[in-house]
Amino acid sequence: MSQRTTYKEGDLVEFTSCSNWALYMSRDPKRLTLREHPIAAEGSHADLDYNKIYVCVEGKIGLIVYVARNKLEQHLGYRVLIKGKEVFCKSVIAAKYFKLVGTQGNESR
């Protein structure tokens, strides 16, 4: 089964890791984007400064609240509600890290 790479408003997605990389959300409420960053090795202190600024969202669930499209109706990015914050994620990044959990009107979620 191929992984879905486009999402619509109302979809629930889980944030996964990809080849030892994961998505991080800024702790600063003024920065409203998701970034990809390498996952620190167990016991490594190299990313302590990074973890003071960003929090890993791997394993968390988000709700797609808006889909940004270009004039050809291609998906450019998504506004996702995570932990009460609405953040933006480019569609290229979403294709790698989002896993569909449920859709609007789907009672299985």
Order of alpha helices (4+ residues) and beta strands (2+ residues): beta-beta-beta-alpha-beta-beta-beta-beta-alpha-beta
